[in-house]
Amino acid sequence: MSVEQVPFITLNRFEDGFRDTFLEGVAKLFDNTQFVGGPVVGEVEQKLSKQTGAKYVVGCANGTDAIQIALRAVGVDKNDVVLVPDMTFWATFEAVVNVGANPATVDVNRETLHWDVETFTSAIEKFKPKAAIMVHLYGWGCPDTMLIRKAAKDAGVILIEDGAQCYGTKVDGESILGSAYISTTSFYPAKVLGASGDAGAIFTNDEKLSVVCRQLVNHGRTDHYSHGLIGWNSRIGAYESLFLNLSLDHIDARLESRRKAVDYYVKHLEGLPLKIVTSKDHVHENGYCSVGLIDPALRPALIESLKAAKVGYGTIYPGAMSLQSGAKDHLVGKIDFGNAHYISQAVLNLPCFAYITEEELKYVVDVVKKHFQK
Ligand SMILES: *Cc1c(COP(=O)(O)O)cnc(C)c1O
């Protein structure tokens, strides 16, 4: 069958038998009225721990809650300053405000699209923050991860890592989620490791932190009707846990297929005004998305060609955090070189999802090439 359109992402590609296995599992959970909690939650937490190398994993309701829980667990409190990248998903900024703290945005590097240690260090001097949230975007890892971890430690700044997009990504051979002091992820269905609904998790190697996280996700419970903390209801659902559990058995194949798609674009779109960029060599990305940069003046016409050929696209993300209208009442300061804003105008993401076919990739590449031949 010839390809006539390619979506930006689709959630309908699963391994043979996945659907039936999941639905059989759902029927069992239903019959046992296991809707929240139960053994399936412990099973998926254990599997996540084994795969990432993080000693403790606490499942929760979504990736935004995971950040909020991590912030609270490390002791971020009212009016504390927390650094966040100027280029990230809004949830990172939101989480800081939701725990009563004050975000300061720190610009990213125009080339690596992530924080660099020099800017990070100057932000620590300028804002004297209690904590910082390093974000790993696009399925890459921040190339300065190890340097930033050390700089934060040396300065006594608590570092939380928002790994909503980096399940399976490694820096210097180490799982980002597993080697961080405390990290978080999202299992929103469109992420690399998606669930059958909203879900998230917190990862840490610190036992005490893990205990506090577990209390915070469940009403600050110390036992059933004793509440030692003001927490949330951020429990992970049983169906979501089952779905994740089954997905984890296929994660290697899914990531491999995504990485192949990213490589395909790199290989076949060389030398065009849309420059496909990837992570640095010491980062092993998970293939979450393809990232292209193009002169902002040329982007609208390319988007028109993609639309006309029914090729989906993304602009992750279309605006800097410090420029969001919701930011102005909360932002306590910023380091702004204009990089996040530039990236938001220059970025273009091509279709990328698990089990995208070579025919689909070729279709996308042909549309892009043809556009620039005009
Ligand atoms: C998706 C995402 C989140 C939020 O996760 P939800 O599960 O949607 O709450 C936070 N940070 C980043 C970088 C994300 O991509």
The ligand as an SDF file (V2000), in Angstrom:
LIG
                    3D

 15 15  0  0  0  0  0  0  0  0999 V2000
    5.1370   15.6450   29.5000 C   0  0  0  0  0  0  0  0  0  0  0  0
    6.0460   16.4450   30.3150 C   0  0  0  0  0  0  0  0  0  0  0  0
    5.7560   16.7730   31.6470 C   0  0  0  0  0  0  0  0  0  0  0  0
    4.4210   16.5370   32.2750 C   0  0  0  0  0  0  0  0  0  0  0  0
    3.9990   15.2190   32.3370 O   0  0  0  0  0  0  0  0  0  0  0  0
    2.4220   14.9070   32.4960 P   0  0  0  0  0  0  0  0  0  0  0  0
    2.4080   13.4230   32.7210 O   0  0  0  0  0  0  0  0  0  0  0  0
    1.7610   15.3190   31.2410 O   0  0  0  0  0  0  0  0  0  0  0  0
    1.9390   15.6510   33.6940 O   0  0  0  0  0  0  0  0  0  0  0  0
    6.7110   17.4620   32.3700 C   0  0  0  0  0  0  0  0  0  0  0  0
    7.8900   17.8170   31.8320 N   0  0  0  0  0  0  0  0  0  0  0  0
    8.2100   17.5300   30.5570 C   0  0  0  0  0  0  0  0  0  0  0  0
    9.5460   17.9350   30.0290 C   0  0  0  0  0  0  0  0  0  0  0  0
    7.2980   16.8450   29.7530 C   0  0  0  0  0  0  0  0  0  0  0  0
    7.6120   16.5720   28.4840 O   0  0  0  0  0  0  0  0  0  0  0  0
  1  2  1  0
  2  3  1  0
  2 14  2  0
  3  4  1  0
  3 10  2  0
  4  5  1  0
  5  6  1  0
  6  7  2  0
  6  8  1  0
  6  9  1  0
 10 11  1  0
 11 12  2  0
 12 13  1  0
 12 14  1  0
 14 15  1  0
M  END
$$$$
